[in-house]
Amino acid sequence: MFSECKSYLVDHLKAAGIKTIPYTSMVALSKSMESHIGAVLFEKETLLRNGSKTQYVEDGARKKRRKVFDRKLSFTVIIGEYTEEAVETIYEKFVSGLDTGLYVNGNYISIEVEEADWVDKDDSTLKSKLAVQVMVTFDGGIYRDTDFIKLKELEVVSVEK
């Protein structure tokens, strides 16, 4: 789930108008001397135990899927530009183009934009005149699939009184 979510954001950032390859590490970003910049940085992951179950059919066989953990991944997306208008244009294109969710290994992961923080040139180590940092969260889970017991494997014992 981690790599799929990260590559989704990188691809989406490129589609919004970032011409260079977006940075994915804070070290590389801090060493950058560019004014036109894009970055996707991992922030945190939270896990919460869950026990919900669902049933589905795969290749004619009934199966049980148990959600073992709720999994929430948070990324910071940074967009920096030469002018305020350019930042605003890329930012709006990025946010408006985000899907409500995506599927990874058959499991739906919702996408939420949590918050945005506008940073001026004087308040940042970036060389951009203005930058915006957007927190994007992916809500998914960790699952365990099991089969149902087959009736021919079940042994029935009769007990008489």
ChimeraX attribute file (.defattr): number of C-alpha atoms within 10 A of each C-alpha:
attribute: neighborCount
match mode: 1-to-1
recipient: residues
	/A:1	16
	/A:2	14
	/A:3	7
	/A:4	12
	/A:5	20
	/A:6	19
	/A:7	13
	/A:8	13
	/A:9	21
	/A:10	22
	/A:11	13
	/A:12	18
	/A:13	27
	/A:14	16
	/A:15	14
	/A:16	18
	/A:17	17
	/A:18	21
	/A:19	12
	/A:20	12
	/A:21	13
	/A:22	21
	/A:23	19
	/A:24	18
	/A:25	12
	/A:26	13
	/A:27	9
	/A:28	10
	/A:29	20
	/A:30	13
	/A:31	10
	/A:32	14
	/A:33	12
	/A:34	15
	/A:35	18
	/A:36	21
	/A:37	24
	/A:38	27
	/A:39	25
	/A:40	25
	/A:41	21
	/A:42	18
	/A:43	13
	/A:44	11
	/A:45	13
	/A:46	11
	/A:47	14
	/A:48	10
	/A:49	12
	/A:50	15
	/A:51	10
	/A:52	12
	/A:53	13
	/A:54	10
	/A:55	14
	/A:56	11
	/A:57	9
	/A:58	8
	/A:59	6
	/A:60	7
	/A:61	10
	/A:62	14
	/A:63	17
	/A:64	15
	/A:65	15
	/A:66	18
	/A:67	19
	/A:68	17
	/A:69	18
	/A:70	17
	/A:71	19
	/A:72	19
	/A:73	20
	/A:74	23
	/A:75	22
	/A:76	23
	/A:77	25
	/A:78	24
	/A:79	28
	/A:80	30
	/A:81	23
	/A:82	16
	/A:83	14
	/A:84	15
	/A:85	11
	/A:86	15
	/A:87	23
	/A:88	17
	/A:89	12
	/A:90	20
	/A:91	24
	/A:92	11
	/A:93	16
	/A:94	21
	/A:95	16
	/A:96	10
	/A:97	13
	/A:98	16
	/A:99	11
	/A:100	11
	/A:101	14
	/A:102	16
	/A:103	13
	/A:104	13
	/A:105	6
	/A:106	7
	/A:107	13
	/A:108	14
	/A:109	20
	/A:110	15
	/A:111	20
	/A:112	17
	/A:113	16
	/A:114	11
	/A:115	11
	/A:116	15
	/A:117	11
	/A:118	14
	/A:119	17
	/A:120	17
	/A:121	14
	/A:122	11
	/A:123	10
	/A:124	13
	/A:125	13
	/A:126	23
	/A:127	20
	/A:128	23
	/A:129	18
	/A:130	25
	/A:131	29
	/A:132	21
	/A:133	20
	/A:134	21
	/A:135	20
	/A:136	23
	/A:137	22
	/A:138	24
	/A:139	16
	/A:140	23
	/A:141	20
	/A:142	15
	/A:143	17
	/A:144	11
	/A:145	13
	/A:146	12
	/A:147	11
	/A:148	10
	/A:149	10
	/A:150	9
	/A:151	8
	/A:152	7
	/A:153	7
	/A:154	8
	/A:155	7
	/A:156	8
	/A:157	6
	/A:158	5
	/A:159	5
	/A:160	4
	/A:161	2
